[in-house]
Amino acid sequence: MTIEYRHTPVLLAECLEHLKLETKHTFVDATLGGAGHSIEAAKRLGSTGTLIGIDQDTVALAAARARLEQIPADERPELHLLHGNFGDMDELLVQACVPEVDAFLFDLGVSSVQIDTPSRGFSFKEDGPLDMRMDPGKHTLTAAEIVNHYNEADLARVIREYSDEKWASRIASFIVKARADEPIQTSAQLVEIVKAAIPASARRAGGHPAKRTFQALRIEVNAELDVLRSALESAIRWLSPHGRIVVISYHSLEDRIVKDVFKEASRGCTCPPGLPVCACGNTPILKTITRKPVLPEAAEIERNPRARSAKLRVAERLD
């Protein structure tokens, strides 16, 4: 399992630059995966630091632990590898018994390994069961449940809202017609339905025609957007003065939430301009470090095509 999780971490140098990790720091990798970012973070924390890794995928946690424990004991930070969703950030950090955190990293989306494992059902390129659960032991809703039981209006809403798919209504209609003949159980079945729903002229550009539908289903299955805002707000509360949050997002919905949360926490007085004295008492908590997102260089995209859509944003806690 460990070998399978040796994927290339996205924007690694940029993450390390903006996290500003030092010895004795407490660092939280909220999306641990195979520990691609955390291995390098651990080197900067040293034996006096603390590394907390969170992941809802037990296979990823096992792989990450195996990699991190290869670091010599006298060079390795104190490790707390926790099974859970970053939406439960408060409970997880209480479990880790830390007073505050110096840096958070969120690398959003689905890992390369999850995409490349057909049995997980995330990929539109490999046939497998329509599952898409990040944590199969905790979640019962699967992509198959959605495509076979949501009504046509709800299917169209999910596909449209979570992927900006302009053919959402037509795809939903084709799904409903197809499932009337037989249940839609595999990714290959769904890919063929989506291809049939999108006119040939529209399939010639914009990548794989099923990409956006699969993204939307994954987000719905795992309630990804619902927990992201609350996780970021929790992280802000746990940050030490001058502590940093670094977030890598991969689609506009995630990026918009990150940008909005950072903007809200960076806002000062919201009183009307004419008031002589502030009545709202609102003071900024964060300073946004990246006014525009940091994007991967062309060389990284060539080495790792999955970095193409990545956007990195950074904020720092004020005193």
WOBEL-V804714 format. One record per backbone hydrogen bond with DSSP energy under -1.0 kcal/mol. NH is the residue of the N-H (numbers start at 1). CO is the residue of the C=O. If there is no record, write none. Layout:
# WOBEL-V804714
nh:co
NH:CO
NH:CO
This chain:
# WOBEL-V804714
nh:co
5:1
6:3
7:5
15:11
16:12
17:13
18:14
19:15
20:16
25:22
27:50
28:103
29:52
30:105
32:54
35:32
39:35
41:37
42:38
43:39
45:41
46:42
49:46
50:25
51:78
52:27
53:80
54:29
55:82
61:57
62:58
63:59
64:60
65:61
66:62
67:63
68:64
69:65
70:67
71:68
75:72
76:72
78:49
80:51
82:53
84:55
88:85
89:86
92:88
93:89
94:90
95:91
96:92
98:93
101:238
102:26
103:26
104:244
105:28
106:246
108:248
115:111
116:112
120:117
121:118
130:185
131:129
132:120
138:135
139:135
143:131
144:130
146:142
147:143
148:144
149:145
150:146
155:151
156:152
157:153
158:154
159:155
160:156
161:157
162:158
164:160
168:165
171:167
172:168
173:169
174:170
175:171
176:172
177:173
178:174
179:175
181:178
182:178
187:128
190:186
191:187
192:188
193:189
194:190
195:191
196:192
197:193
198:194
202:199
203:199
211:208
214:210
215:211
216:212
217:213
218:214
219:215
220:216
221:217
222:218
224:219
227:223
228:224
231:227
232:228
233:229
234:230
235:231
236:232
237:233
238:234
239:235
240:101
242:317
243:240
244:102
245:315
246:104
247:313
248:106
249:311
255:251
256:252
257:253
258:254
259:255
260:256
261:257
262:258
263:259
264:260
265:261
266:262
275:272
285:265
286:265
287:316
289:314
290:314
294:312
301:297
302:298
303:299
304:300
307:304
308:305
310:307
311:249
312:294
313:247
315:245
316:287
317:243
318:285
